[in-house]
Amino acid sequence: MSSCSELAAAAGEALAGSASQASRWLLLEVRGSWGRDAVADSGLPDLARQRLEAWAAEPGTRVLLLRRPERRSGPLALFLARSDAGGGELRRLQLERLDDLAGAELEGGDPHGPLWLVCAHGRRDPCCARLGRPLLDALAGLVPAGSLWQSSHQGGHRFAANVLVLPYGIQLGRVGPADAAAVVGRVEAGEIPVDHYRGRTFQPPEVQAAEAHLRRTLDAPGIDAIRLVEGRGDELVFETPAGRRSVRVAALPGPSRPESCGAEPAASTRFAVA
């Protein structure tokens, strides 16, 4: 046992509270191989790369590269997403070539159904390719073809295989091929697969952890079933199917594990919710 995903699972590192944090997304189809840093190291035209870097520098934003192996020619897909407690928004545009991104108007576009993004960025971490690609094969046919994409690094490769569902901002981890049908069925039914739940990306880690705790204790998997009302220091107040619930969250030292393959073990953070 030597991969970061195996070591993190064996150490008992919790999924809840580990989701990446972003509420606005730019998703660009870039065919071919990606470097370790997907934007900086993938041979993008300079002006396109600079626009992606400028966009990603804004607070609460994230850029991901996308690809599908069967798409070798034709216009490139470009998605813009907003994730929030109201359900969010996802729009699709297209570019004739990557150079066009520099002057593209990132407004308008056609509304698009949910995207299923599986991290398969092997040059960032081997676990993402080793575990992500079999999951992509398992998901094929379960979601519309235009809604399933490989993505660059989402964050948290030790939780591979990672799945991000936009615009909901639902991030899932440790999803295996055998889980694919159940996970898709849950999300399409308007529910969150709690056993794989890392959190909603538009929430900070302590809120992610508290929400996951309430979903489990109240058996409330509905996507909109748990809503943050207010935060007062370490106390968070949520609206739930059982009425308002107040919880306290404490960040504590978690188990030691490597953050990525080949890295030295490092302490993690766990969240105690009461």
C-alpha positions as CSV (number, residue, x, y, z in Angstrom):
1,M,0.0,0.0,0.0
2,S,1.8,3.2,-1.2
3,S,-0.6,5.4,-3.1
4,C,-1.9,8.5,-1.4
5,S,-5.6,7.4,-1.9
6,E,-4.9,4.1,-0.2
7,L,-3.0,5.6,2.7
8,A,-5.6,8.3,3.3
9,A,-8.4,5.8,3.3
10,A,-6.4,3.4,5.6
11,A,-5.7,6.3,8.0
12,G,-9.4,7.1,8.2
13,E,-9.2,10.6,6.8
14,A,-12.8,11.8,6.6
15,L,-14.3,13.0,3.3
16,A,-16.6,15.6,4.9
17,G,-15.2,19.1,4.9
18,S,-12.6,18.4,2.2
19,A,-14.3,19.8,-0.9
20,S,-12.5,22.4,-3.0
21,Q,-13.8,25.9,-2.5
22,A,-15.2,27.9,-5.5
23,S,-18.5,29.4,-6.5
24,R,-17.6,30.4,-10.1
25,W,-16.1,28.1,-12.7
26,L,-14.6,28.4,-16.1
27,L,-14.3,25.0,-17.8
28,L,-12.4,24.9,-21.1
29,E,-12.0,21.9,-23.5
30,V,-8.3,21.4,-24.1
31,R,-7.6,18.2,-26.2
32,G,-4.4,16.3,-25.8
33,S,-2.1,16.0,-22.8
34,W,-2.0,18.3,-19.8
35,G,1.0,19.3,-17.8
36,R,1.2,19.1,-14.1
37,D,-0.1,22.6,-13.8
38,A,-3.0,22.3,-16.3
39,V,-3.1,26.0,-17.2
40,A,0.6,26.9,-17.1
41,D,2.1,23.7,-18.5
42,S,-0.2,22.5,-21.2
43,G,1.1,24.5,-24.1
44,L,-1.9,26.9,-24.3
45,P,-1.6,30.0,-26.5
46,D,-0.1,32.8,-24.4
47,L,-3.0,35.1,-24.5
48,A,-5.5,32.3,-23.7
49,R,-3.3,31.2,-20.8
50,Q,-3.1,34.8,-19.5
51,R,-6.9,35.2,-19.6
52,L,-7.4,31.9,-17.7
53,E,-4.9,33.0,-15.1
54,A,-6.5,36.4,-14.7
55,W,-9.9,34.8,-14.4
56,A,-8.7,32.3,-11.8
57,A,-7.1,35.1,-9.7
58,E,-10.5,36.5,-8.8
59,P,-11.8,35.4,-5.4
60,G,-14.0,32.3,-5.4
61,T,-13.2,31.3,-8.9
62,R,-11.7,28.1,-10.4
63,V,-10.5,27.1,-13.9
64,L,-10.6,23.4,-15.0
65,L,-9.6,21.9,-18.3
66,L,-11.9,19.3,-19.8
67,R,-11.5,16.6,-22.5
68,R,-13.2,13.6,-23.9
69,P,-11.0,11.2,-25.9
70,E,-13.5,10.8,-28.7
71,R,-13.6,14.6,-29.4
72,R,-10.6,15.1,-31.7
73,S,-11.9,17.9,-34.0
74,G,-14.5,20.6,-34.3
75,P,-15.4,23.6,-32.0
76,L,-14.2,23.5,-28.4
77,A,-16.6,23.5,-25.5
78,L,-16.5,26.3,-23.0
79,F,-18.7,26.2,-19.9
80,L,-19.3,28.9,-17.3
81,A,-20.9,27.9,-14.0
82,R,-22.1,29.5,-10.8
83,S,-22.6,27.3,-7.7
84,D,-24.7,28.5,-4.8
85,A,-27.4,27.4,-2.4
86,G,-30.1,28.4,-4.9
87,G,-29.1,25.7,-7.4
88,G,-26.6,27.7,-9.5
89,E,-26.4,28.2,-13.2
90,L,-24.5,26.5,-16.1
91,R,-24.1,27.9,-19.6
92,R,-22.3,26.5,-22.6
93,L,-20.4,28.5,-25.2
94,Q,-18.0,27.3,-27.9
95,L,-14.7,28.4,-29.5
96,E,-13.4,27.6,-32.9
97,R,-9.9,27.5,-31.5
98,L,-8.0,28.1,-28.3
99,D,-6.6,31.4,-29.5
100,D,-10.2,32.8,-29.6
101,L,-10.4,32.7,-25.8
102,A,-8.3,35.9,-25.5
103,G,-11.1,38.0,-27.0
104,A,-14.1,35.9,-26.2
105,E,-17.2,37.5,-24.6
106,L,-17.8,35.3,-21.5
107,E,-21.5,36.2,-21.4
108,G,-24.6,34.6,-22.8
109,G,-24.4,31.0,-24.0
110,D,-27.0,28.3,-23.8
111,P,-28.3,26.9,-20.6
112,H,-26.9,23.4,-20.0
113,G,-27.9,20.5,-17.7
114,P,-25.6,19.2,-15.0
115,L,-22.0,18.4,-15.8
116,W,-20.3,15.3,-14.3
117,L,-16.6,15.9,-14.1
118,V,-14.2,13.1,-13.1
119,C,-10.6,14.1,-12.3
120,A,-8.3,12.1,-14.5
121,H,-5.2,14.4,-14.3
122,G,-2.5,11.7,-14.0
123,R,0.4,14.2,-14.4
124,R,-0.8,15.9,-11.2
125,D,-1.2,12.7,-9.3
126,P,-1.2,9.0,-10.4
127,C,-4.2,8.2,-8.3
128,C,-6.4,10.5,-10.5
129,A,-5.6,8.6,-13.7
130,R,-5.6,5.1,-12.1
131,L,-8.9,5.5,-10.4
132,G,-10.6,8.2,-12.4
133,R,-10.5,6.6,-15.9
134,P,-12.3,3.3,-14.8
135,L,-14.9,5.5,-13.2
136,L,-15.4,7.4,-16.4
137,D,-16.0,4.2,-18.2
138,A,-18.5,3.1,-15.6
139,L,-20.4,6.5,-15.8
140,A,-20.6,6.4,-19.6
141,G,-24.1,5.6,-20.6
142,L,-25.5,6.6,-17.2
143,V,-25.4,10.3,-17.9
144,P,-25.8,12.1,-21.2
145,A,-22.7,12.0,-23.4
146,G,-22.3,15.7,-23.5
147,S,-22.4,15.9,-19.7
148,L,-19.5,13.6,-18.8
149,W,-15.9,14.9,-19.0
150,Q,-12.5,14.2,-17.8
151,S,-11.3,17.2,-15.8
152,S,-7.9,18.5,-14.6
153,H,-7.0,18.7,-10.9
154,Q,-10.0,19.3,-8.8
155,G,-8.2,19.2,-5.4
156,G,-7.8,16.3,-3.0
157,H,-6.3,13.6,-5.2
158,R,-6.0,11.4,-2.1
159,F,-9.8,11.1,-2.2
160,A,-9.7,9.7,-5.8
161,A,-11.8,9.0,-7.7
162,N,-13.2,12.5,-7.4
163,V,-16.4,13.6,-9.0
164,L,-17.7,17.2,-9.3
165,V,-21.3,17.8,-10.3
166,L,-21.9,21.4,-11.6
167,P,-23.6,23.7,-11.2
168,Y,-24.6,22.2,-7.8
169,G,-21.1,22.4,-6.5
170,I,-21.4,18.8,-5.2
171,Q,-18.0,17.2,-4.8
172,L,-17.7,13.5,-4.1
173,G,-14.8,11.3,-3.3
174,R,-13.8,7.6,-3.2
175,V,-16.2,6.8,-5.9
176,G,-15.5,3.5,-7.6
177,P,-16.9,2.0,-10.8
178,A,-19.3,-0.2,-8.7
179,D,-20.7,3.0,-7.1
180,A,-21.5,4.7,-10.4
181,A,-25.1,3.7,-11.0
182,A,-26.1,4.4,-7.4
183,V,-24.4,7.8,-7.3
184,V,-26.0,8.9,-10.6
185,G,-29.4,7.6,-9.4
186,R,-29.1,9.6,-6.2
187,V,-28.2,12.9,-7.8
188,E,-30.8,12.5,-10.6
189,A,-33.3,12.0,-7.8
190,G,-32.3,15.3,-6.2
191,E,-30.2,13.7,-3.5
192,I,-26.6,13.7,-2.3
193,P,-24.8,10.4,-2.1
194,V,-23.8,11.0,1.6
195,D,-21.3,8.1,1.8
196,H,-19.1,9.8,-0.8
197,Y,-19.9,13.4,0.1
198,R,-17.0,15.8,0.5
199,G,-19.1,19.0,0.6
200,R,-20.5,21.8,-1.5
201,T,-17.8,23.9,-3.1
202,F,-19.3,27.3,-2.3
203,Q,-19.1,26.6,1.5
204,P,-16.0,26.8,3.8
205,P,-14.8,23.5,5.2
206,E,-16.4,23.8,8.6
207,V,-19.8,24.4,7.0
208,Q,-19.3,21.4,4.7
209,A,-18.5,19.2,7.7
210,A,-21.5,20.4,9.7
211,E,-23.9,20.0,6.8
212,A,-22.6,16.4,6.1
213,H,-23.1,15.6,9.8
214,L,-26.7,16.9,9.8
215,R,-27.5,15.0,6.6
216,R,-26.4,11.8,8.3
217,T,-28.0,12.3,11.7
218,L,-31.3,13.5,10.2
219,D,-31.3,11.2,7.2
220,A,-31.7,14.2,5.0
221,P,-30.0,13.5,1.6
222,G,-32.0,16.0,-0.5
223,I,-29.8,18.5,-2.3
224,D,-31.7,21.4,-0.8
225,A,-32.6,19.7,2.5
226,I,-30.0,21.4,4.6
227,R,-29.4,25.2,4.3
228,L,-27.1,27.4,6.3
229,V,-29.0,30.2,8.0
230,E,-26.3,32.0,10.0
231,G,-22.9,31.5,11.6
232,R,-22.0,32.9,15.1
233,G,-18.4,32.1,15.8
234,D,-18.0,28.4,16.0
235,E,-21.8,28.0,16.1
236,L,-23.7,27.3,12.8
237,V,-27.4,27.4,12.4
238,F,-29.1,25.4,9.7
239,E,-32.6,25.0,8.3
240,T,-33.4,21.3,8.1
241,P,-36.5,19.1,7.5
242,A,-36.7,18.8,11.3
243,G,-36.6,22.5,11.9
244,R,-33.7,24.8,12.8
245,R,-30.6,23.0,14.2
246,S,-27.6,24.7,15.8
247,V,-24.3,22.9,15.9
248,R,-20.7,23.7,17.0
249,V,-17.7,22.8,14.8
250,A,-14.2,22.4,16.1
251,A,-11.1,21.9,13.8
252,L,-8.9,19.3,15.3
253,P,-5.7,17.4,14.3
254,G,-6.6,14.5,12.0
255,P,-4.6,11.4,11.0
256,S,-1.2,11.7,9.3
257,R,-1.2,10.8,5.6
258,P,0.6,12.1,2.4
259,E,-1.4,14.7,0.6
260,S,-0.2,13.3,-2.8
261,C,1.7,10.3,-4.1
262,G,5.4,10.4,-3.2
263,A,4.9,13.1,-0.5
264,E,5.9,12.7,3.1
265,P,3.1,12.0,5.6
266,A,1.6,15.2,7.0
267,A,-1.1,15.9,9.6
268,S,-4.7,16.4,8.3
269,T,-7.6,18.3,9.8
270,R,-10.7,16.7,11.1
271,F,-13.9,18.5,12.1
272,A,-15.8,17.6,15.3
273,V,-19.5,18.5,15.1
274,A,-21.7,18.6,18.1
